[in-house]
Amino acid sequence: MTEHGTVHVVPVRDIEWVQADGYNLWLHTATRAWLIRERMHRMEARLQPIGFLRVHRSALVRLNAIQSIESPDNTELSAVLHSGTRVKLARDRLNALRNAL
């Protein structure tokens, strides 16, 4: 990532989840988020073989960062990460997530 003229290297092992934001992606680590210009389907193709799964049209999560799957109000599902972050989980991706875990 480039920020203020400095190139930052973010190790894949530090990325907990990826969030789509239009034509950009936010790479979330435990301590901060990095904005990059990339399409979700390209990032998914690169990260899925190394332990990430698309859990929502706008979210890709590192499987070993998941602590639990919750639905506190019985309407919306969330993947809860070890960092405490809640990532929205699409119902049609729940079985794929359960199988992957």
C-alpha positions as CSV (number, residue, x, y, z in Angstrom):
1,M,0.0,0.0,0.0
2,T,1.2,3.5,-0.7
3,E,0.5,6.2,1.9
4,H,2.0,9.7,1.9
5,G,4.7,8.5,-0.5
6,T,5.6,5.5,1.5
7,V,5.0,1.9,0.3
8,H,3.7,-0.3,3.1
9,V,3.9,-4.1,3.0
10,V,0.9,-5.8,4.7
11,P,1.6,-9.5,5.3
12,V,-1.3,-11.7,4.3
13,R,-1.2,-13.4,7.7
14,D,-2.1,-10.0,9.3
15,I,-5.2,-9.5,7.2
16,E,-8.3,-10.6,9.1
17,W,-10.9,-9.6,6.6
18,V,-11.4,-7.7,3.3
19,Q,-14.3,-5.3,2.8
20,A,-15.5,-4.1,-0.6
21,D,-16.2,-0.4,-1.0
22,G,-17.1,0.3,-4.7
23,Y,-13.9,-0.2,-6.8
24,N,-11.8,-0.2,-3.6
25,L,-11.1,-2.7,-0.9
26,W,-10.3,-2.2,2.8
27,L,-7.8,-4.7,4.1
28,H,-8.5,-5.0,7.8
29,T,-5.8,-6.0,10.3
30,A,-6.2,-6.2,14.1
31,T,-4.8,-2.7,14.4
32,R,-5.9,-0.7,11.3
33,A,-7.4,-0.8,7.8
34,W,-5.6,-0.2,4.5
35,L,-7.4,1.1,1.4
36,I,-6.4,-0.3,-2.0
37,R,-7.8,0.0,-5.5
38,E,-8.7,-3.6,-6.4
39,R,-11.8,-5.6,-7.3
40,M,-13.3,-8.1,-4.8
41,H,-13.4,-11.0,-7.3
42,R,-9.7,-10.6,-8.0
43,M,-8.8,-10.5,-4.4
44,E,-11.0,-13.5,-3.7
45,A,-9.2,-15.5,-6.4
46,R,-5.9,-14.8,-4.8
47,L,-6.8,-15.3,-1.1
48,Q,-9.3,-18.2,-1.2
49,P,-6.6,-20.8,-1.9
50,I,-4.7,-19.7,1.2
51,G,-7.6,-19.8,3.8
52,F,-10.0,-17.0,3.0
53,L,-13.7,-17.4,2.2
54,R,-16.2,-14.9,0.8
55,V,-19.0,-14.7,3.4
56,H,-20.9,-11.8,1.9
57,R,-20.9,-10.0,-1.4
58,S,-18.8,-7.3,0.2
59,A,-16.7,-9.4,2.7
60,L,-13.9,-11.9,2.5
61,V,-12.7,-13.4,5.9
62,R,-9.6,-15.3,6.9
63,L,-11.1,-18.6,8.3
64,N,-8.7,-18.9,11.2
65,A,-9.6,-15.4,12.4
66,I,-13.2,-16.5,13.0
67,Q,-14.2,-17.1,16.7
68,S,-17.9,-17.8,16.2
69,I,-21.0,-17.3,14.1
70,E,-23.8,-15.4,15.8
71,S,-27.3,-14.2,15.1
72,P,-28.2,-12.1,18.2
73,D,-31.5,-10.9,16.8
74,N,-32.3,-14.1,14.8
75,T,-32.4,-12.0,11.6
76,E,-28.8,-11.0,10.7
77,L,-25.9,-13.4,10.8
78,S,-22.3,-12.3,11.8
79,A,-18.9,-13.9,11.8
80,V,-17.3,-12.7,15.0
81,L,-13.5,-12.5,14.7
82,H,-11.0,-13.1,17.5
83,S,-10.4,-9.3,17.4
84,G,-14.1,-8.7,18.3
85,T,-15.0,-7.4,14.9
86,R,-18.3,-8.5,13.5
87,V,-18.5,-9.2,9.8
88,K,-21.9,-9.5,8.1
89,L,-22.6,-13.1,6.9
90,A,-25.0,-13.8,4.1
91,R,-27.4,-16.6,4.8
92,D,-26.7,-18.2,1.4
93,R,-23.0,-18.5,2.4
94,L,-23.6,-20.0,5.8
95,N,-23.3,-23.7,4.7
96,A,-20.0,-23.0,2.8
97,L,-18.6,-21.3,5.9
98,R,-19.6,-24.2,8.1
99,N,-18.1,-26.7,5.7
100,A,-14.9,-24.7,5.5
101,L,-14.5,-24.4,9.3
